[in-house]
Amino acid sequence: MKKHRYQKLLEQIVNSEAKQCGDFSATAKLAAELLLEQLAVSRVVVSGLNEESNILENIFSTSISADVSRPLPSHCPTFVEELRVNRHIASDSCISDPRLVELNPFYRQQNITAALEVAIRINGHLEGILSLERNSELLPWQESEIQLASQVADQLALTLATKYAYDKDERLKLFLSATEQSDQIMMVVNLASSTIEYVNNAHFVLTQIPKDQIIGRPVQDLEFFKQFPEEAEIVLSKAKAGESSEEEIKLVRRDGTDYWVRLSVKRFISERGNHFALINADNCTEQHQHQSELERLAWRCGLTGLYNRTHFGRVLDRAKEGHLVLIDLRGFKRFNDTYGHANGDLMLVEVARRIRHFADINQIEEIARIGSDEFAILISDSRDVTVITPLIERLYNNLELPVSIGTEQIEPKPAIAAVDIASIEQLFPALTCADIALQYAKNKQGSAIQVFNSALLNAFKDDAQIERDLAVAIKGRQFELYYQPLKDLRKQAYIGAEALIRWHHPKKGVLYPGAFIDIAEQTGLITDIGSWVLEAACKQLNLWQHRQIDISMHVNVSARQFFSGTLFEQVWELIGRYRLKPHSLILEITETELMEDIRSATNLCNELAELGVGLAIDDFGTGYSSMRYLKQFPISKLKIDRSFISDLTVSHESREIVSAIIAMASALNISLTAEGVETKEQELFLADHLCHQAQGFLYSPALRVSEFGEFLEESSTPVH
């Protein structure tokens, strides 16, 4: 009954308007008041981190007396540092607890004898504190109370994450406003009427044609159409068909002088469904005038025509300011091995062409190929980071576009690092710092872009320590599996569990996979960790099956483990040793990883299917798979990525994507699980659209094996 009340409390927070809107103060007030009602506590306090001052400040307190103020966390550095390292501090005797010594005067004044302090963290970073206090008349802390407080803290963290997302949107609007003042010509053409809707002042500066002679006029009045009518009509037709165009043309002004312009034309569709063309134009006259004066061929890469490493290194050594941008193609070696070096060269030439185009548009001269699949750009002027960041994002998006290799469309996988040279001149060479940032970029989910900073350098040092500790952890049995339940939406029964690893670090406490999995993959330790996880999960599944608990076990498998060459033998041995029921073990791998080596993946998947092992594609919708490849794998399940579920009730686009995935899975007769379900509204949408299964905090976070058993027993719907 108590757990039911706690679940209702969490649902009230999750479904609250304040939480959905990212209103941290209102959500903190609601959470504190609900905890005060449901738990035997004297006082609840929520603190948040001030980003500007880096000081934790009280956000809301349920204190009855306005005269009594709890000490600011900023006055308690030891206490705050403890929460940065550990998840929570549960003390039944806070007066004598050395972790809480800085709060002793307050505890004594308020007759508080027990305190529960829970960290509000996002991606491991401390963003605030949830504090629960008791006086001498109340009981010690129970495990269920600590778990509830931790879950409430997680919801507060999610609220903060939503708030940060809204703040980011506001910054984007400010940036878009700033681009209206750009020196680059920007023009918007209505493709339905072929009229010019907008042009900025840069057009007048270059052409000397006033705005009032351009805006509202037919696009055919532009000098491009007058002087090159056939080429211009082709560009316009392509824009109407949704195709982009890039042109360099020589035009003549009305006074007889000539100039070169580099045009980029791309169609976009407004929120109301109207079609427009965005025309960007750069004056490239000077580049053409000096084209014959380029450096000797000795400074160039013979394949791509870009500068080589030697030339770029000399230029970089002289640079005291500006930004170094490093570009790497992830998985290029595997691509070379699979498609051959000739096709690899075609890929490099096309990537170099796109980088050169980016440099030309942004008037950047220093671009080079400095390694097999590594390119570098030196933006020598001191542009502000607010200008550099969107430039890099546009470059990244362009490099991601498919490349035609023979009859196939191959999608490159770029990773980009950027370094502000002036900020790191006294630390390490710019190229070294860029290499560090590039390693982090390669392991990012989503856009693989990383800007170097001092925190990154410290994180790099911390990762090196984690790498050393991992080797000890594998031998020292410091890992444990937690299990998150999967619910069948039609049967309303829990039919599966996803095994999730936790590391009981001797100094850092419990670490989630995000803190060490990437490092394990980079160092090759992921294979040993993955083998342990797989065996531990099979052993637990065997125990559940002996107890007549009929559920499936989902186990995540990394790309390195999947393609190691030993996975089939290990699975075959474990199924035989633990006598697992057919189709009760399901291996999960992301679609991006699955596509790294399609031939090997297809063979292995078929072999595993013959063993009665299911294959699930994790984070579906975020990777590179196509229907053709999806059909050839013996896939038993797709897992819709949580990014589509999180804004399901507020985003029409997410609803359309999820509906399309459900329809596709139904057509292919593939089971479907939605990840990250947090609200009843999300569950109802998924159930109404016939999604098979769901998992997420709406039902339960990942639990220890004992807690998972209790969860199944106490669930209102029995397991079938």
N, C-alpha and C positions, 0 to 999 in steps of 0.2 A: 504493500500500500504506500509505503514511504517512497519507494522508487517511482511509483506512478505519479505521486505529487511532484517529485523532482522533475520527471519528464514533462509534466504540464508546465512547470515553472520555466523550463528551457524553451518549450514551445511558445510561451508568451513572449519571451525575449526574441526568439528567432523570427516570429511572425509580426513583431511590433513595427509600426511605421517608422519609428526613430531608427531602428536597426537597419531597415531596408534603405533608408535615406542617408545612412552614414552619420547620423546625429549622435556623436559620442556622448555628449553631456546628458542628453535625454535618455539614451540607452543606459548610461551609468546610473542615473537616478532610478529608472525602472528596475534594473538588476538589483541595486542595493535595497530597494524597498521590498522586492519579492523575497530576497534572501532573509531580510529581517522578519518577514512574516512566517517563512517556512522553517527557519532554523532557530534554535535556541541561542541567540547571540545578543549581545548588548549593543553592538554598534557595527555598521558596515561603512567602509570608506573606499572610494575609487580614486586613484591618482593617475595622472597622465603625463607624458613626456612633452615638454615644451621644445619644439624643434629649433627655435632660434637661440634660446638660452641653454639648451641641453640640461634643463633642470626639471625634476619631477614635481608636479604641482597637484594639489588636491582639486579634483573635479566635482565630487559630490560626497557628502557625509550624512548619515542618518542620525547624527547627534541631536538629542533633544535640547540640550543647553547650547545656546548660541555663544556663550562666554568661553566654552571649553574648546580649544583647538588642538587637533592632533598635530604633532610635529611634522613639518614638511619633509618628505623623503630626501630632498636635496640637502638636509642637515644631517642625514644619516648615511654617510658613504659606505660604511662596512655592511650595513643592512642591505643597501641597494646592490652592492657587489655580490652579496650572497645570492640574491634573486637573479642576478645576471647569469650566474653559474648553474643554479638549481631551479627546479620548476616551482617549488613552494617551500615555505617554512611553516610546519605545524608544531606548535609548542603548547603543551599543557601546563607549563610552568614558565611563563615568559619572563618573570622577574629575574630568574636565575639562568636564563638561556643566554649564552655568550653571543649568539647570533643577533640578539635583540637588545643588547646592552644600551644602544643609543636611544632606545625608546623607553627605558626604565622609568625615568621621572614621570612621563605621561601615564604609563601603566599604573604606577603607584598612586598617582593623583586620582585616577579614575577607578581604582580598585579592580583593575583588570588582571586576571591571573592566567588566562589562556588566549593565545592569538594564532590566527591562521592567515599567513601572508602569501598570496598567490601572484606569480608574475603574469602580466599581460604581454605576450610576445608575438612578434610577426617574423617568421623565418629565423627564429632564434635570437632576435634582437629585442631587448627590453623596451616596451613602449608604455608601460604603466604597471600599477599594482592594485590588486583587489585585496582589501584587508577586512577580516572578520575578528571581532573581539568578544570575550566573555568575562564575566565577573566570577567571583569565588563560589557563587551558588549554582553554577551550571556544570554539566558533565564534561569529560574530556572529549577531544575530537574523534569522530568516527570516520572510518575509511570512506563510507558513502558520502559524508559531508565534504571531505577533502576532494573526492571525485567530482561532486556537484560544483563546488567552488571552481575547480579547474575547468570544467566545461563552461561555466558562466564566463570565466576569464577568456576562454577561447572565443566565445561569442562577442565579447567586448573587442577582442583583437580583430575579428572579422568586420566589426563596425568601423574600426579605425581604418582597415584596409579599404573599405568602401569610401570613406571620407577622403583618403588619399587619392583614390581614383577620380573622384569629383574634382579635387584640387588640380589634378593633372589636366583634366579637360579644360579647366579655366585657363591654365597656362598655355594650352594649345591655341585657344581663341586669341590670346594676346599675341602669340607668335604670328598667327594668320593675319592679324591686323597690321603687324609690323611689316609683313611682306608687301603690303600695298605701297610702301615707300621704297621698294627695291630699285636698284640701278638697272636691274634686268627688265627688259620689256615684257609686260604681261598683258594679255588681251583675252577677252571672253567673247565668243561668237555663238549666237543662238543658231543651232543647226536646223531648226524647223523653218525659220524665216531667212536664214543666211545673212542676218544683220549683226553688226558689231555692238555688243552690249556694254563693254567696258574696255578702257585702255589706260595704262598709267602714264605718268609724266615722262618716263624714260623713253617712250616712243617719240615724243616731241623733241627731246634732247638729241636723239640720233637723226631723225628724219626732217626736223624743222616743220612738220605738219601739225597745226593746232588740233587739240582734242575735238573741238566742235565740228571739224571737218571729217572726223572719223566716227565718233559715237553716234549710233542710230543709222549709219549709212550701210548700204549693202557691202558685203565682204569683197565683192569684185572691185570696189573703189580703192582697195589697197594697192600699193606699188607692186607687190609680188604678183597680183593677178594681172595688172596692166602690162608688166614687163615679161612675165613668164606665165601666160594664161593656161597653157596645157598642163604644165607641172603643178600649178596652183589648184586647178580643178581636180587633179588626181589626189592631191593632199586633202582637199575638202571632201571628196567622195570617200576616201579612206576613213576620215574622221566620222562621217555619218554612219559608216559601217562598223565603227568601234575599233578601228585599227589606228595605232600610233604612227607618227611620221617624224623623221628627223631630216632636215635639209640644210645645206650651206649654199647660199646664193649671193651673187654680186648684184647690187642694185645701184641705180643712179638717182641722185637727188634732183629736185627741180632746178637747182642752180648749176647742174652739170657735174658735180663731184660724185665720186662713187664710194661705196663702202660695202663690206662683207657682213652678212648676218647669218647666224646659225639659229635655225628655227627648230622648235620641238612642239609638235601638235598632238594633243591627247584628248579624247572624248571623256566627259564625265556626265553623270546623271544626277540631277538635283533630287531633294527629298520628295518633291512633287512629281517626279518622273520626267521632267523636261531634259532634253539633250542639249549639251553645250560642248564647245571645244575650248580647251585652255591652250593658248598659244604663248610660249615662252621664247624670247628672242634675245640673243647676245650679239653684241658688236664684236666680231672676230677679225676686223680689218687688220689690226696690228699683227695678229698671228700669221695671216697670209702674207703680209709684207715681209715678214722675217722668216718665212718658211725655208727659204734657201740658205739661211744662216744657221741651221741646226748643227748641233755638235757632230763630230766625226763618227763614222759607223763603229769605231772601236768602243764607243761608250754605249752602244746599243745591244739589246738582245736580238740575236739573229732570227729567232722564231716569231717574237711578238712585235718587234720594232720599238719596244720601250727601252728606256735607259737600263743599264745593267747594274749589278750590285756594286761594282767598283766605283762607277760614276756617282751613284746615289750616296754611297758611303762618304765620299769626299764632300759632297754638298751638305750632307747631314752633319758632318763634323764641324762645319762652319756656322751652322744654324744656332742661334741663341734664343730664338722665339719662334712662334708658330706651332703647328700641330703635325705630328707624325701619325699617319694612318697606315696600319698594317692589315693586309687581307690574306686570308688563307682559305683553301678549298678543303673542307672536311670530307674524308672518305675518298680523296683523289687517288691514293695508291690502290685502293680496292677497285676503283673505276678503271685505272690503267691495267690492272691485272685481268679484269673481266672483259674489257672492250679492246684492249691493245693500245700500244703507245701511239700509234698513228691517230687514233680517235682521241686519245688523251691530249695530243698536240692541238687537235681541232678545238677541244674544249678550252685549252689555255689561250688560243688565239682569240676566241670569241669573248672570253672573260677580259682579256687585255683590251679588246676593242671597246667594251662597255666602260672599262675604267678610263680609257683615253677619252671617250665621249663625256664622261662625268667631269674629267679634268678640263676639257675644252669649255664646257658649259660654265664651269665655275672659275675659269681663268687661272688654272693651276698648271704650272709648267713641269714640276718635278714629279714624275711618275716612273716607276721602275719595276722590273721583275727581278727579285733578289734571291729567289730560290726556285726549286722545282715547281711548286704550286703556290708560291708566296709572292705577293705584290706589295709595293709600298708607295705612299703618296706623301709629299711634303707640302703642306699648306703654309707657305712661308710668312704670309701676313698675319697680324695679330687679331684675327676675327674672334668675337666673343663666343663662349661655349654655346649660347642660345642660338647662334647661327651655325656653328660646327655640327651640333647634334642632329638637327634636321637634314643637313647635307649628307651626313653619314647614313642616316636612315633611308634617304632616297637612293643613295648608292647601293645599299644593302638590298632594297626592294628590287632594284634593276638587275643586280647580279643573280637574284633568285629566279628570274624568269627562265623558262625552259630553253634549252639549246638543242637544235636539230643535229643529231649525230646519225647519219645514214637515214634509216626509216623511223628511228625512235626519237622521242622528245625526252631529253634528260634534264632534270632540274638540278643545277649546281647547289651546293650547300656551303655558302660563304660563312666565314667568321671574321669579324672586324674588330680591331683594337685601335684606340686613339690615345695619344699622349700629348699633353700640353708641355712643350719642350722647356719653356721658361720655368715651370713649376718644379721640374725634377732635375735641373741641371747639376745640382750639388749632390744628388743621390746616386744614380747609376746612369750609364749611357742610355740615351733615348730608346735605342733599339732593344736593349735588355728589358726596359720597363714595358715596351710594347709587346715583347714576347711573353712576359708574365701576364699581361692583360689578355693576350690572345688565348692563352691556355684556359682562362676563365670563360672567355667568350665561347670557346668550342663546346663547353659543357653546359651552356645555358639552354633552358627550354624557351621555345619561341624565337624571337630575334636574337641571333648570336652576336651582339654588339656589346663591347665593354670599354669604358673609359678608365684609364689608369689614374689612381690616386694613392695617397699614402696608406689609407685603410686597406687598399688592395694588397699593398706590399706586406703589411702586417698579417693580412689574411693568408698570403702566400707562405709566410713563415709559420703561421699556425697550421696550415695544411701539411707542411713538412713534418710538424710534430704529430699530427693526426696519422700520417702515413707510418711513422715509427711506432705509434701506439697500436695501430691496426694489426701489425705483425704479431704483437704481444697478445692482442685480444683474441686472435684466431686460435692461438695455442692455449690461452688461459680461460676459455669457456665464458667469455664476458658477454655473449649475445643471448637474446631471448626472443621468442616469437610471440607477437600479439595477433589477435584475430578479430577482423571486422565482419559482422554478419551481412549476408545478402538476402534480401526479402523477395519472395515471389509475389508480385502485385495482384495476380489473379487468385491464387490460393490463399493470400494473406498469411503465408508461412515462411519461416526462415529456412532456406534450402542450401545455403553455402557459407563459406568463410574464406576471407582473403588473408593469407599469412603475411604479416608485416614485421620486419626485423627491428629490434631495439638493441642498443649497445649500452650496457651498464659500465660506463667509463669510470675508472677508479677515482678520478679527480673532477670530471665535468658532470657526473651524474648520468641520467638517462639521455642518450642522444638518439634523435630520429634519423632516418636514412639520409635526409638531405644534408646532414652534417658530415657524412663520410662516404657515401656511395660513389660520388663522382671521383673522389680521391682513390677509392678502391679500384675503380675502372681504369683510371690513368696508370696505376701501378701494377695492374694485373692481379691484385689480391681479390678482385671481385669473383674470380673463378672458385677460389677456396671458400669464400663467404657464401656464394651461391650454392655450392655443393652442400654446405652445412645446412642452409635454409631448406633446401629440397629434402634432405634426409629427415630433418626435424619435423617438417610438415607432414611427410609420409608416415612417420612414426606416430604423430598425434592423430592423423586420420585413421590409422589402424586401431588406436585405442577407442576413438569415437565409434567406429564400426562394430567393435566388440561390444560396446554398450548400446547397440541398436540405434545409434544416432545417425540417421540417414541424411548426410549433407555432403556436398562436394568441397574440395579443397583447392583454392586458387593460389598459385605460387608464381611470383614475378621472376622472370629469367632475363638477365642482361644479354646484350648482343654478343659480348665476348664469350659468355658461357654457352649461348645458343650455338655459336659457330665454332666452339672449341674442338669439336670432333669426338668428344667423349660423352656428350649429353645423352645420346640414345642408350649407350651401355649402362650409364648410371641409373636412368629411369627404369630400364628393363630389370636391373638388379633389385632396385627398391620395390617395384611392384611385386616381384616374386618373393622377396624377403618378408614384406608386410602383408602379402595377400590382399592387395587393395581391389575393391570392386571395380569393374570396368566403368569408365567414364566418370569416376569419382575424383580423379586427379586432373586438374586443368592448369596448363602452363600459360602464363601471360607474357606477351612481348609487344612492344610498341610497333606500330605500323612502319615508322621510320627505320627502326632497327631491322625489321623483317625484310625491308626492301634493299638492304645493303648488299645482299648476295642472293638474288632471286632463285637461281638454280639450286644452290645448296639448301636454301630454306625450303624449297618445294620438296626436295627429296627427304629432308629430315622430318618435315611435317607429315608426310605420307607414312613414314616409318613409325612415328609416334602414334598416329591415328590407328595403325594396325595393332599397336599395343593396347588400344583402348584408352589412350590419353587424349583429353580435349585440348584444343588450342584456342586461346582468346587473344584478340588484338586489343591491347590497352590504349587508353588515351585516343580513341578513334576520332578522326575528324581533324587532327592537328598535324598529320604527317603527309606522306607523299604517295600513298598507295592509289591505284586506279582500279576501276571495276574489272578490267581484264585480269589483273594479277589477283584481285580479291577472289575471283571465281575459281582460280586454279589451286588455291590453298584449301586443305580440308579444315576450314575454320568452323568451330562449334559455337563461338560466341564473339560478339563485339561489345566493347565497353565504351559508352559515350563519354567523352572527356568532360570533366567537371566544369570547364570554362563555359560550356554551352548550357549547363544546368543552372549555374549560379545566378544568371539573370534571365531565366526562363520566363518568369512571370512579368518581366518589365521590358523585354527585348523581343520585338517582332521577328528580327533576323534570327535570333537563337531558336525561337519556336519553329520557324520555317526549317532551319537546319536539322533540328531534332526530329521533326515530323518526317523530313526526307530520309534521314538515317533509319528511322523505324520502318518506313515503307520499303526501303532497300533491303533491310534485314529480313523483313517478311517475305519479299519476293525471292530472296536467296535461301529462305528457310533456315536462318541463322538466329540463335538465341541472342538477346540483347539485354545488357545491364547498364543502367544509368548511374554514374558515379557522382558523389558529392551532393546527394539530396539532403536538403536542410529544412525545407518547409513542407507543410501539408499541401499547399497550393501546387508545388512542384510535383509531388506524388500524384495528386489528382490529375494533373495534365498528362503525366506519363501513363497512368492507368487508363485514362480515357482514350489515349492514342495507341493503346495495346502494347506498350513497352513491357517486356516480360518481368524484369527484375530491377531492383534498386538497392543502393547502399549509400550510407552517409550518416551524418550526425543526427538526422531526424530519428534514426533508429538506435544507433549506438556508435561511439568511437571504437577504435581498436581496443580489445580487452585482453588481459592475461587469460591463460587457458582456464583457470579456476573461475574467473569472473565470467568468461564466455559460457561456461556450463551453467552457471547460475542464471545468466541472461536467458538462455534457452528454456530453462525450467520455469522461470518466472514470467516468460512472455505470455501474453494473453492468448496468443494463437499457438497451439502446440506444433512441434515439428512433425512432419509426415515422412 
